[in-house]
Amino acid sequence: MRKQKLFATSLIAMGLALGGCSFQPDAESSAGVEGTQQKSAQESQSPQAKNQAPKQGSQTSTKTEEETVVRYDSYPEYPDAQLFIQEMMEEGFSEQYLTSVLSEAKRQESILKAISRPAEGRLTWGKYRKIFIEPKRISQGVKFWQENKTVLERAEQVYGVPPEIIVAIIGVETRYGRITGSYRVLDALATLGFDYPRRSKFFRGQLKEYLRLVKEEQVDVTSLKGSYAGAMGYGQFIPSSYRNYAVDFDQDGKRDIWNNKTDAIGSVANYFAVHGWKTGEPVISAVSLPATLKDDWFGKGRKDLIPKVTIGEWQGRGVKSKLDLAPEGKATLLRLEIEEDLQYWLGLHNFYVITRYNHSNLYAMAVYRLSEEIKRAYSTAQ
């Protein structure tokens, strides 16, 4: 029973990691604090089912407690798809090409089942950290660092992001490229863009970005693969993140985050740099606490990830940092449950930057703690 619970928890966390860079899951999700709770869809379907077309018929409908979805034989028949085609034609795409692309897209029922599955319970920090901060992921991180030492050092010089943070991100997202997703990105984005009303606007936007991406990069629209949410490569970039932050770090004329570790490393570092990573500054700080804590000091949603209270104001409330921090700097107060205990930390600016990659305090803490363990093990191995 214990192994079954741990396996289920691992799948939940895999869903969070494979959600992708800057993917914002449903606000209703409860696992992992603002994170996705879905089991990774690629783990639950057979290879034969992945590109299977929907059953033929004039149209079908599915109904949940909140919404009714009318489904047609192929995506070009959807009213939203017809509007999508018109909007993309205004950007210079031909109607014939767009109709052909959407006709090629296949609805993936396993994605819809996974992303619609009710939350299976809120993950505590104690459970969450056991998934990502474990010996195998640490040792694999050390090996990844050793194999890519020169590139990581250059990324730090160019972007100011330390190697351990880059390595930890790639380790959490895809286990250093071992699990990058096996869905065609076209299928994933079309499925969620036209058959998942709750987030259809977001995913249709990503489908637009994907079409721009394949045009710019001159690749086959059906060739790229990724997660159930359309996230791609070592660092799980969704299409908009790829277009904005992926870099050709080896200067070979391509931004290849699927097979090229150099480009993947440079792209993750660039993402952090653009989002304001401050070189040499701490990520969290231990604190001493007053006798009484107020619940409204702790954030509960994505908006509360943004630090709003200054270090000086926290000190005025009796929350005192163990680090010597500038009083004008801002921080969030973190409360993390581990077994029968609670941990308290100040999440500083660089902690907030990590949450820009995935909007979850647990995710950011996992990345940081994993980075510490990898750095320690790497130094010992030298």
KEKETI-544589 format. One record per residue (C-alpha): residue in three letters; x, y negated, z negated; residue number from 1. Coordinates in Angstrom, 2 decimals, always signed. Each point is the difference from the previous one (the first is absolute). Example, Ala and Ser with C-alpha at 12.3 -4.5 7.8 and 13.67 -1.06 7.14 Angstrom:
! residues 2
+--------+---------+---------+---------+-----+
! residu !      xx !      yy !      zz ! num !
+--------+---------+---------+---------+-----+
!    ALA !  +12.30 !   +4.50 !   -7.80 !   1 !
!    SER !   +1.37 !   -3.44 !   +0.66 !   2 !
+--------+---------+---------+---------+-----+
***
This chain:
! residues 382
+--------+---------+---------+---------+-----+
! residu !      xx !      yy !      zz ! num !
+--------+---------+---------+---------+-----+
!    MET !   +0.00 !   +0.00 !   +0.00 !   1 !
!    ARG !   +2.81 !   -2.38 !   -0.88 !   2 !
!    LYS !   +1.66 !   +0.69 !   +3.39 !   3 !
!    GLN !   -3.30 !   -0.64 !   +1.79 !   4 !
!    LYS !   -0.42 !   -3.36 !   -1.73 !   5 !
!    LEU !   +3.56 !   -1.00 !   +0.81 !   6 !
!    PHE !   -0.48 !   +1.02 !   +3.65 !   7 !
!    ALA !   -3.21 !   -2.04 !   +0.24 !   8 !
!    THR !   +1.71 !   -2.98 !   -1.58 !   9 !
!    SER !   +2.88 !   +0.33 !   +2.46 !  10 !
!    LEU !   -2.41 !   -0.10 !   +2.93 !  11 !
!    ILE !   -1.64 !   -3.13 !   -1.40 !  12 !
!    ALA !   +3.33 !   -1.74 !   -0.25 !  13 !
!    MET !   +0.99 !   +1.20 !   +3.47 !  14 !
!    GLY !   -3.12 !   -1.71 !   +1.28 !  15 !
!    LEU !   +1.12 !   -3.22 !   -1.67 !  16 !
!    ALA !   +3.48 !   +0.20 !   +1.46 !  17 !
!    LEU !   -1.22 !   +0.92 !   +3.49 !  18 !
!    GLY !   -2.47 !   -2.86 !   -0.03 !  19 !
!    GLY !   +2.80 !   -2.06 !   +1.38 !  20 !
!    CYS !   +1.77 !   -3.29 !   -0.33 !  21 !
!    SER !   -2.52 !   -2.76 !   -0.75 !  22 !
!    PHE !   -2.96 !   +2.31 !   +0.43 !  23 !
!    GLN !   -2.71 !   -1.17 !   -2.39 !  24 !
!    PRO !   -2.18 !   +2.93 !   -1.05 !  25 !
!    ASP !   -3.57 !   -0.27 !   -1.20 !  26 !
!    ALA !   -0.47 !   -2.14 !   -3.06 !  27 !
!    GLU !   -2.16 !   +2.80 !   -1.39 !  28 !
!    SER !   +2.94 !   +2.41 !   -0.14 !  29 !
!    SER !   +1.03 !   +0.67 !   -3.54 !  30 !
!    ALA !   +3.04 !   +2.25 !   +0.17 !  31 !
!    GLY !   +3.36 !   -1.64 !   -0.39 !  32 !
!    VAL !   -1.28 !   -3.53 !   -0.77 !  33 !
!    GLU !   -1.33 !   -1.64 !   +3.15 !  34 !
!    GLY !   +1.51 !   +2.87 !   +1.99 !  35 !
!    THR !   -1.55 !   +2.59 !   +2.26 !  36 !
!    GLN !   -1.21 !   +3.18 !   -1.60 !  37 !
!    GLN !   -0.43 !   +2.08 !   +3.14 !  38 !
!    LYS !   +1.63 !   +3.33 !   +0.55 !  39 !
!    SER !   +2.30 !   -0.32 !   +2.98 !  40 !
!    ALA !   -2.21 !   +1.05 !   +2.88 !  41 !
!    GLN !   +2.84 !   +1.59 !   +1.92 !  42 !
!    GLU !   +0.38 !   +2.52 !   -2.83 !  43 !
!    SER !   -3.61 !   +1.15 !   +0.28 !  44 !
!    GLN !   -0.50 !   +0.70 !   +3.70 !  45 !
!    SER !   +1.30 !   +2.55 !   +2.43 !  46 !
!    PRO !   +2.19 !   -1.08 !   +2.94 !  47 !
!    GLN !   -2.71 !   +1.22 !   +2.37 !  48 !
!    ALA !   -2.57 !   -2.34 !   -1.57 !  49 !
!    LYS !   +2.06 !   -3.16 !   +0.19 !  50 !
!    ASN !   -0.75 !   -0.90 !   +3.60 !  51 !
!    GLN !   -3.35 !   +1.73 !   +0.24 !  52 !
!    ALA !   -2.67 !   -2.12 !   +1.66 !  53 !
!    PRO !   -3.34 !   -0.57 !   -1.74 !  54 !
!    LYS !   -2.84 !   +2.26 !   +0.97 !  55 !
!    GLN !   -1.84 !   -1.19 !   +3.08 !  56 !
!    GLY !   -3.42 !   -1.58 !   -0.22 !  57 !
!    SER !   -1.68 !   -3.29 !   +0.78 !  58 !
!    GLN !   +0.75 !   -1.40 !   -3.44 !  59 !
!    THR !   +0.08 !   +1.12 !   -3.60 !  60 !
!    SER !   -0.26 !   -1.73 !   -3.33 !  61 !
!    THR !   +1.47 !   +0.60 !   -3.41 !  62 !
!    LYS !   -1.32 !   -1.54 !   -3.16 !  63 !
!    THR !   +1.59 !   -0.75 !   -3.33 !  64 !
!    GLU !   -1.47 !   -1.75 !   -3.01 !  65 !
!    GLU !   +1.17 !   -3.35 !   +1.37 !  66 !
!    GLU !   -0.05 !   +0.16 !   +3.77 !  67 !
!    THR !   -1.27 !   +1.71 !   +3.13 !  68 !
!    VAL !   +2.38 !   +0.58 !   +2.90 !  69 !
!    VAL !   -1.31 !   +0.61 !   +3.52 !  70 !
!    ARG !   +2.48 !   +2.04 !   +2.03 !  71 !
!    TYR !   +0.23 !   +0.30 !   +3.76 !  72 !
!    ASP !   +1.71 !   +2.47 !   +2.32 !  73 !
!    SER !   +3.10 !   -2.19 !   +0.45 !  74 !
!    TYR !   +1.28 !   -3.23 !   -1.46 !  75 !
!    PRO !   -0.62 !   -2.27 !   +3.04 !  76 !
!    GLU !   -3.74 !   +0.55 !   -0.59 !  77 !
!    TYR !   +0.09 !   -1.53 !   -3.47 !  78 !
!    PRO !   -1.40 !   -3.57 !   -0.09 !  79 !
!    ASP !   +2.95 !   -1.08 !   -2.15 !  80 !
!    ALA !   +2.37 !   +1.57 !   +2.51 !  81 !
!    GLN !   -1.62 !   -1.94 !   +2.85 !  82 !
!    LEU !   +0.60 !   -3.21 !   -1.94 !  83 !
!    PHE !   +3.54 !   +1.17 !   -0.75 !  84 !
!    ILE !   +0.63 !   +0.48 !   +3.72 !  85 !
!    GLN !   -1.26 !   -3.50 !   +0.79 !  86 !
!    GLU !   +2.22 !   -1.53 !   -2.67 !  87 !
!    MET !   +3.10 !   +1.82 !   +1.24 !  88 !
!    MET !   -0.76 !   -0.91 !   +3.61 !  89 !
!    GLU !   +0.36 !   -3.64 !   -1.06 !  90 !
!    GLU !   +3.61 !   +0.86 !   -0.86 !  91 !
!    GLY !   +0.68 !   +1.34 !   +3.48 !  92 !
!    PHE !   -0.72 !   +3.71 !   -0.46 !  93 !
!    SER !   -2.01 !   +1.51 !   +2.85 !  94 !
!    GLU !   -3.44 !   +1.43 !   -0.61 !  95 !
!    GLN !   +1.01 !   +3.21 !   +1.76 !  96 !
!    TYR !   +3.02 !   +0.48 !   -2.27 !  97 !
!    LEU !   -1.95 !   -0.71 !   -3.19 !  98 !
!    THR !   -2.84 !   +2.32 !   +0.97 !  99 !
!    SER !   +2.51 !   +2.71 !   +0.83 ! 100 !
!    VAL !   +1.81 !   -0.41 !   -3.31 ! 101 !
!    LEU !   -3.17 !   +0.12 !   -2.08 ! 102 !
!    SER !   -1.23 !   +3.01 !   +1.98 ! 103 !
!    GLU !   +3.23 !   +1.76 !   -0.90 ! 104 !
!    ALA !   -0.40 !   -0.73 !   -3.73 ! 105 !
!    LYS !   -1.40 !   +2.93 !   -1.98 ! 106 !
!    ARG !   -2.01 !   -0.33 !   -3.18 ! 107 !
!    GLN !   +1.66 !   +1.84 !   -2.90 ! 108 !
!    GLU !   -2.60 !   +1.23 !   -2.47 ! 109 !
!    SER !   +2.68 !   +0.94 !   -2.52 ! 110 !
!    ILE !   +1.05 !   -3.65 !   -0.25 ! 111 !
!    LEU !   -3.57 !   -1.12 !   -0.68 ! 112 !
!    LYS !   -0.47 !   +2.69 !   -2.64 ! 113 !
!    ALA !   +3.26 !   -0.89 !   -1.70 ! 114 !
!    ILE !   -0.45 !   -3.75 !   -0.02 ! 115 !
!    SER !   -3.61 !   +0.25 !   -1.18 ! 116 !
!    ARG !   +0.66 !   +2.50 !   -2.77 ! 117 !
!    PRO !   -0.96 !   -1.39 !   -3.44 ! 118 !
!    ALA !   +2.88 !   -0.87 !   -2.28 ! 119 !
!    GLU !   +1.24 !   +3.04 !   -1.90 ! 120 !
!    GLY !   +0.95 !   -1.94 !   -3.10 ! 121 !
!    ARG !   +2.33 !   -2.82 !   -0.87 ! 122 !
!    LEU !   +3.66 !   +0.96 !   -0.03 ! 123 !
!    THR !   +1.87 !   -1.14 !   -3.07 ! 124 !
!    TRP !   +3.60 !   -1.11 !   +0.25 ! 125 !
!    GLY !   +0.99 !   +3.17 !   -1.82 ! 126 !
!    LYS !   -1.54 !   +2.19 !   +2.72 ! 127 !
!    TYR !   +1.01 !   -2.24 !   +2.88 ! 128 !
!    ARG !   +3.69 !   -0.19 !   -0.87 ! 129 !
!    LYS !   +0.32 !   +3.79 !   -0.18 ! 130 !
!    ILE !   -0.91 !   +0.20 !   +3.69 ! 131 !
!    PHE !   +2.55 !   -2.48 !   +1.29 ! 132 !
!    ILE !   +2.77 !   -0.05 !   -2.59 ! 133 !
!    GLU !   +1.18 !   +3.59 !   +0.05 ! 134 !
!    PRO !   +3.37 !   +1.69 !   +0.60 ! 135 !
!    LYS !   -0.52 !   +1.06 !   +3.59 ! 136 !
!    ARG !   -1.07 !   -3.45 !   +1.20 ! 137 !
!    ILE !   +2.91 !   -1.55 !   -1.88 ! 138 !
!    SER !   +2.59 !   +2.40 !   +1.46 ! 139 !
!    GLN !   -1.43 !   -0.44 !   +3.49 ! 140 !
!    GLY !   +0.25 !   -3.76 !   -0.52 ! 141 !
!    VAL !   +3.65 !   +0.27 !   -0.93 ! 142 !
!    LYS !   +0.67 !   +2.03 !   +3.14 ! 143 !
!    PHE !   -1.91 !   -2.50 !   +2.15 ! 144 !
!    TRP !   +2.09 !   -2.83 !   -1.51 ! 145 !
!    GLN !   +3.26 !   +1.87 !   +0.59 ! 146 !
!    GLU !   -0.91 !   +0.77 !   +3.62 ! 147 !
!    ASN !   -1.03 !   -3.59 !   +0.71 ! 148 !
!    LYS !   +2.43 !   -1.86 !   -2.26 ! 149 !
!    THR !   +1.35 !   -2.39 !   +2.65 ! 150 !
!    VAL !   -3.45 !   -0.94 !   +1.31 ! 151 !
!    LEU !   -1.38 !   -0.56 !   -3.50 ! 152 !
!    GLU !   +2.95 !   -2.23 !   -0.87 ! 153 !
!    ARG !   -0.54 !   -2.03 !   +3.16 ! 154 !
!    ALA !   -3.71 !   -0.32 !   -0.76 ! 155 !
!    GLU !   +0.86 !   -1.35 !   -3.44 ! 156 !
!    GLN !   +2.41 !   -2.52 !   +1.54 ! 157 !
!    VAL !   -2.53 !   -1.16 !   +2.59 ! 158 !
!    TYR !   -3.20 !   +0.06 !   -2.05 ! 159 !
!    GLY !   +1.13 !   -0.06 !   -3.62 ! 160 !
!    VAL !   -1.94 !   +3.16 !   -0.94 ! 161 !
!    PRO !   +2.00 !   +2.60 !   -1.99 ! 162 !
!    PRO !   +0.43 !   +3.51 !   +1.44 ! 163 !
!    GLU !   -1.79 !   +1.74 !   -2.86 ! 164 !
!    ILE !   -3.23 !   -1.93 !   +0.65 ! 165 !
!    ILE !   +0.04 !   +0.81 !   +3.72 ! 166 !
!    VAL !   +0.75 !   +3.66 !   -0.70 ! 167 !
!    ALA !   -2.72 !   +0.23 !   -2.66 ! 168 !
!    ILE !   -2.63 !   -1.48 !   +2.32 ! 169 !
!    ILE !   +0.80 !   +2.53 !   +2.72 ! 170 !
!    GLY !   +0.10 !   +2.76 !   -2.62 ! 171 !
!    VAL !   -3.43 !   -0.85 !   -1.38 ! 172 !
!    GLU !   -1.57 !   -0.59 !   +3.40 ! 173 !
!    THR !   +1.22 !   +3.03 !   +1.97 ! 174 !
!    ARG !   +2.56 !   +1.92 !   -2.07 ! 175 !
!    TYR !   +2.75 !   -1.50 !   +2.14 ! 176 !
!    GLY !   -1.75 !   +0.72 !   +3.28 ! 177 !
!    ARG !   -1.14 !   +3.54 !   -0.78 ! 178 !
!    ILE !   -3.74 !   -0.84 !   -0.14 ! 179 !
!    THR !   -0.90 !   -2.79 !   +2.42 ! 180 !
!    GLY !   -3.47 !   +1.13 !   +1.08 ! 181 !
!    SER !   -1.15 !   +2.12 !   +2.91 ! 182 !
!    TYR !   -3.06 !   -1.83 !   +1.31 ! 183 !
!    ARG !   +0.07 !   -1.85 !   +3.27 ! 184 !
!    VAL !   -0.13 !   -3.65 !   -1.07 ! 185 !
!    LEU !   -2.61 !   -0.65 !   +2.68 ! 186 !
!    ASP !   -2.32 !   +2.62 !   -1.48 ! 187 !
!    ALA !   +0.44 !   -1.19 !   -3.58 ! 188 !
!    LEU !   -0.70 !   -3.65 !   +0.75 ! 189 !
!    ALA !   -2.91 !   +0.69 !   +2.35 ! 190 !
!    THR !   -1.58 !   +2.38 !   -2.52 ! 191 !
!    LEU !   +0.20 !   -2.52 !   -2.82 ! 192 !
!    GLY !   -0.70 !   -3.00 !   +2.23 ! 193 !
!    PHE !   -3.26 !   +1.31 !   +1.44 ! 194 !
!    ASP !   -1.20 !   +2.76 !   -2.33 ! 195 !
!    TYR !   +0.81 !   -1.45 !   -3.43 ! 196 !
!    PRO !   -2.10 !   -3.16 !   -0.41 ! 197 !
!    ARG !   +1.30 !   -0.85 !   -3.45 ! 198 !
!    ARG !   +3.45 !   -0.87 !   +1.40 ! 199 !
!    SER !   -0.73 !   -0.08 !   +3.72 ! 200 !
!    LYS !   +0.95 !   -3.65 !   +0.46 ! 201 !
!    PHE !   +3.44 !   +0.57 !   -1.51 ! 202 !
!    PHE !   +0.71 !   +3.11 !   +2.06 ! 203 !
!    ARG !   -1.31 !   -1.47 !   +3.25 ! 204 !
!    GLY !   +2.43 !   -2.83 !   -0.67 ! 205 !
!    GLN !   +2.77 !   +2.55 !   -0.37 ! 206 !
!    LEU !   -1.12 !   +1.72 !   +3.21 ! 207 !
!    LYS !   +0.40 !   -3.34 !   +1.78 ! 208 !
!    GLU !   +3.46 !   -0.34 !   -1.50 ! 209 !
!    TYR !   +0.80 !   +3.52 !   +1.14 ! 210 !
!    LEU !   -0.92 !   -0.73 !   +3.60 ! 211 !
!    ARG !   +2.16 !   -3.12 !   -0.09 ! 212 !
!    LEU !   +2.80 !   +2.08 !   -1.51 ! 213 !
!    VAL !   +0.02 !   +2.70 !   +2.67 ! 214 !
!    LYS !   -0.13 !   -2.66 !   +2.71 ! 215 !
!    GLU !   +2.93 !   -1.91 !   -1.47 ! 216 !
!    GLU !   +2.06 !   +3.10 !   -0.73 ! 217 !
!    GLN !   -0.97 !   +1.68 !   +3.28 ! 218 !
!    VAL !   -0.99 !   +3.32 !   -1.52 ! 219 !
!    ASP !   -2.85 !   +2.40 !   +0.75 ! 220 !
!    VAL !   -3.07 !   -0.94 !   -2.05 ! 221 !
!    THR !   -0.60 !   +3.68 !   -0.85 ! 222 !
!    SER !   +3.59 !   +0.83 !   -0.94 ! 223 !
!    LEU !   +0.45 !   -1.61 !   -3.42 ! 224 !
!    LYS !   -0.93 !   +1.90 !   -3.13 ! 225 !
!    GLY !   -0.55 !   -1.05 !   -3.58 ! 226 !
!    SER !   -2.15 !   +0.38 !   -3.09 ! 227 !
!    TYR !   -3.78 !   +0.22 !   -0.33 ! 228 !
!    ALA !   -0.03 !   -3.81 !   -0.28 ! 229 !
!    GLY !   +2.16 !   -0.58 !   +3.07 ! 230 !
!    ALA !   +3.21 !   -0.70 !   -1.94 ! 231 !
!    MET !   +3.20 !   +0.95 !   +1.79 ! 232 !
!    GLY !   +3.60 !   +1.04 !   -0.41 ! 233 !
!    TYR !   +2.42 !   +0.27 !   -2.90 ! 234 !
!    GLY !   -1.47 !   -3.03 !   -1.76 ! 235 !
!    GLN !   -3.64 !   +0.56 !   +1.01 ! 236 !
!    PHE !   -0.61 !   -3.31 !   +1.76 ! 237 !
!    ILE !   -3.53 !   -0.66 !   +1.21 ! 238 !
!    PRO !   -0.05 !   -1.60 !   +3.48 ! 239 !
!    SER !   -0.20 !   -3.60 !   -1.22 ! 240 !
!    SER !   +2.94 !   +0.58 !   -2.33 ! 241 !
!    TYR !   +1.98 !   +1.57 !   +2.81 ! 242 !
!    ARG !   -0.60 !   -2.95 !   +2.32 ! 243 !
!    ASN !   +0.90 !   -2.53 !   -2.70 ! 244 !
!    TYR !   +2.80 !   +1.66 !   -1.94 ! 245 !
!    ALA !   +1.58 !   +2.90 !   +1.91 ! 246 !
!    VAL !   +3.49 !   -0.82 !   +1.28 ! 247 !
!    ASP !   +2.44 !   +1.45 !   +2.53 ! 248 !
!    PHE !   +2.75 !   +0.31 !   -2.60 ! 249 !
!    ASP !   +2.39 !   +1.96 !   +2.21 ! 250 !
!    GLN !   -0.64 !   -2.34 !   +2.95 ! 251 !
!    ASP !   -0.72 !   +2.76 !   +2.53 ! 252 !
!    GLY !   -2.99 !   -1.85 !   +1.41 ! 253 !
!    LYS !   -2.65 !   +1.97 !   -1.91 ! 254 !
!    ARG !   -1.66 !   -0.32 !   -3.39 ! 255 !
!    ASP !   -0.21 !   +3.70 !   -0.79 ! 256 !
!    ILE !   -1.25 !   +0.62 !   -3.54 ! 257 !
!    TRP !   -1.02 !   +3.60 !   +0.82 ! 258 !
!    ASN !   +3.35 !   +1.57 !   +0.84 ! 259 !
!    ASN !   +2.65 !   -2.67 !   -0.58 ! 260 !
!    LYS !   +1.05 !   -0.28 !   -3.65 ! 261 !
!    THR !   +1.96 !   -3.18 !   +0.70 ! 262 !
!    ASP !   -3.07 !   -1.81 !   +1.32 ! 263 !
!    ALA !   -2.14 !   +1.42 !   -2.80 ! 264 !
!    ILE !   +2.40 !   -1.25 !   -2.68 ! 265 !
!    GLY !   +0.33 !   -3.43 !   +1.57 ! 266 !
!    SER !   -3.77 !   -0.28 !   +0.39 ! 267 !
!    VAL !   -0.73 !   +0.79 !   -3.66 ! 268 !
!    ALA !   +2.66 !   -2.48 !   -1.08 ! 269 !
!    ASN !   -1.40 !   -2.67 !   +2.31 ! 270 !
!    TYR !   -3.50 !   +0.58 !   -1.37 ! 271 !
!    PHE !   +1.25 !   -0.67 !   -3.53 ! 272 !
!    ALA !   +2.02 !   -3.02 !   +1.06 ! 273 !
!    VAL !   -2.93 !   -1.62 !   +1.80 ! 274 !
!    HIS !   -2.20 !   +0.60 !   -3.03 ! 275 !
!    GLY !   +2.41 !   -1.85 !   -2.23 ! 276 !
!    TRP !   +2.35 !   +2.48 !   -1.65 ! 277 !
!    LYS !   +2.42 !   -1.94 !   -2.20 ! 278 !
!    THR !   +3.48 !   +1.50 !   +0.11 ! 279 !
!    GLY !   +1.50 !   +0.83 !   -3.37 ! 280 !
!    GLU !   -3.13 !   -0.74 !   -2.02 ! 281 !
!    PRO !   -1.63 !   +2.58 !   -2.32 ! 282 !
!    VAL !   -3.19 !   +1.85 !   +0.82 ! 283 !
!    ILE !   -1.53 !   +0.51 !   -3.46 ! 284 !
!    SER !   +0.76 !   -0.98 !   -3.57 ! 285 !
!    ALA !   -0.67 !   +1.76 !   -3.27 ! 286 !
!    VAL !   -1.98 !   -2.10 !   -2.48 ! 287 !
!    SER !   -0.78 !   -0.47 !   -3.65 ! 288 !
!    LEU !   -3.70 !   -0.48 !   -0.66 ! 289 !
!    PRO !   -2.23 !   -1.95 !   -2.35 ! 290 !
!    ALA !   -2.27 !   +1.80 !   -2.45 ! 291 !
!    THR !   -3.03 !   -0.53 !   +2.24 ! 292 !
!    LEU !   -0.27 !   +0.38 !   +3.77 ! 293 !
!    LYS !   -2.93 !   -1.26 !   +2.07 ! 294 !
!    ASP !   -1.43 !   +2.16 !   +2.77 ! 295 !
!    ASP !   -0.14 !   -2.90 !   +2.44 ! 296 !
!    TRP !   +3.81 !   -0.23 !   -0.12 ! 297 !
!    PHE !   +0.11 !   +3.13 !   +2.14 ! 298 !
!    GLY !   -0.99 !   -0.09 !   +3.64 ! 299 !
!    LYS !   -2.51 !   +2.46 !   +1.43 ! 300 !
!    GLY !   -0.07 !   -0.69 !   +3.75 ! 301 !
!    ARG !   +2.21 !   -0.86 !   +2.95 ! 302 !
!    LYS !   -0.27 !   -3.73 !   -0.59 ! 303 !
!    ASP !   +1.34 !   +0.52 !   -3.50 ! 304 !
!    LEU !   +3.23 !   +1.46 !   +1.39 ! 305 !
!    ILE !   +1.09 !   -3.57 !   +0.76 ! 306 !
!    PRO !   +1.98 !   -1.43 !   -2.96 ! 307 !
!    LYS !   -1.80 !   -3.10 !   -1.28 ! 308 !
!    VAL !   +1.18 !   -0.41 !   -3.60 ! 309 !
!    THR !   +3.44 !   -1.47 !   -0.66 ! 310 !
!    ILE !   +2.58 !   +1.62 !   -2.28 ! 311 !
!    GLY !   -0.35 !   -3.03 !   -2.26 ! 312 !
!    GLU !   -3.76 !   +0.49 !   -0.23 ! 313 !
!    TRP !   +0.45 !   +3.68 !   -0.81 ! 314 !
!    GLN !   +2.39 !   -0.95 !   -2.76 ! 315 !
!    GLY !   -2.61 !   -2.41 !   -1.31 ! 316 !
!    ARG !   -2.41 !   +2.94 !   -0.24 ! 317 !
!    GLY !   +2.57 !   +2.02 !   -1.91 ! 318 !
!    VAL !   +1.10 !   +2.17 !   +2.94 ! 319 !
!    LYS !   +3.77 !   -0.41 !   -0.02 ! 320 !
!    SER !   +2.31 !   +1.30 !   +2.70 ! 321 !
!    LYS !   +3.06 !   +2.01 !   -1.02 ! 322 !
!    LEU !   +1.84 !   -1.61 !   +2.95 ! 323 !
!    ASP !   +1.17 !   -3.59 !   +0.13 ! 324 !
!    LEU !   -2.45 !   -1.30 !   +2.59 ! 325 !
!    ALA !   -0.70 !   -3.52 !   +1.22 ! 326 !
!    PRO !   -3.18 !   -1.25 !   -1.73 ! 327 !
!    GLU !   -1.44 !   -1.29 !   +3.28 ! 328 !
!    GLY !   +0.14 !   +3.42 !   +1.65 ! 329 !
!    LYS !   -3.28 !   +1.90 !   +0.28 ! 330 !
!    ALA !   -0.84 !   +3.56 !   -1.01 ! 331 !
!    THR !   -2.87 !   +2.44 !   -0.48 ! 332 !
!    LEU !   -0.48 !   +2.00 !   -3.19 ! 333 !
!    LEU !   -0.07 !   +3.74 !   +0.69 ! 334 !
!    ARG !   -1.60 !   +2.65 !   -2.19 ! 335 !
!    LEU !   +0.84 !   +3.54 !   +1.08 ! 336 !
!    GLU !   -1.41 !   +3.15 !   -1.56 ! 337 !
!    ILE !   +2.41 !   +2.86 !   -0.53 ! 338 !
!    GLU !   -1.23 !   +3.07 !   -1.85 ! 339 !
!    GLU !   -1.44 !   -1.29 !   -3.29 ! 340 !
!    ASP !   +1.97 !   -3.24 !   +0.06 ! 341 !
!    LEU !   -0.10 !   -3.35 !   +1.78 ! 342 !
!    GLN !   +2.94 !   -1.85 !   +1.55 ! 343 !
!    TYR !   +0.10 !   -3.77 !   +0.47 ! 344 !
!    TRP !   +2.16 !   -1.90 !   +2.48 ! 345 !
!    LEU !   +0.17 !   -3.31 !   +1.74 ! 346 !
!    GLY !   -0.18 !   +0.45 !   +3.76 ! 347 !
!    LEU !   +2.22 !   -2.68 !   +1.50 ! 348 !
!    HIS !   +0.16 !   -1.52 !   +3.48 ! 349 !
!    ASN !   +1.83 !   +2.96 !   +1.58 ! 350 !
!    PHE !   -2.55 !   +2.37 !   -1.52 ! 351 !
!    TYR !   -2.69 !   -1.97 !   +1.77 ! 352 !
!    VAL !   +1.96 !   +0.27 !   +3.26 ! 353 !
!    ILE !   -0.07 !   +3.80 !   -0.29 ! 354 !
!    THR !   -3.80 !   -0.14 !   -0.37 ! 355 !
!    ARG !   -0.11 !   -1.77 !   +3.38 ! 356 !
!    TYR !   +1.06 !   +3.31 !   +1.51 ! 357 !
!    ASN !   -2.84 !   +1.86 !   -1.71 ! 358 !
!    HIS !   -2.47 !   -1.88 !   -2.17 ! 359 !
!    SER !   +0.36 !   +1.97 !   -3.20 ! 360 !
!    ASN !   +1.85 !   -0.57 !   -3.27 ! 361 !
!    LEU !   +0.56 !   +3.75 !   -0.34 ! 362 !
!    TYR !   +1.52 !   +0.15 !   +3.47 ! 363 !
!    ALA !   +2.34 !   -2.90 !   -0.75 ! 364 !
!    MET !   +1.10 !   +1.51 !   -3.30 ! 365 !
!    ALA !   +0.56 !   +3.39 !   +1.65 ! 366 !
!    VAL !   +2.17 !   -1.56 !   +2.70 ! 367 !
!    TYR !   +2.03 !   -1.95 !   -2.55 ! 368 !
!    ARG !   +0.49 !   +2.89 !   -2.42 ! 369 !
!    LEU !   +0.90 !   +2.36 !   +2.85 ! 370 !
!    SER !   +2.50 !   -2.57 !   +1.28 ! 371 !
!    GLU !   +1.65 !   -0.11 !   -3.43 ! 372 !
!    GLU !   +0.31 !   +3.78 !   -0.16 ! 373 !
!    ILE !   +1.37 !   +0.23 !   +3.53 ! 374 !
!    LYS !   +2.54 !   -2.74 !   -0.68 ! 375 !
!    ARG !   +1.13 !   +1.72 !   -3.20 ! 376 !
!    ALA !   +0.35 !   +3.38 !   +1.73 ! 377 !
!    TYR !   +1.75 !   -1.54 !   +3.00 ! 378 !
!    SER !   +2.56 !   -1.73 !   -2.24 ! 379 !
!    THR !   +0.65 !   +3.24 !   -1.87 ! 380 !
!    ALA !   +0.53 !   +1.88 !   +3.27 ! 381 !
!    GLN !   +2.62 !   -2.46 !   +1.25 ! 382 !
+--------+---------+---------+---------+-----+
***
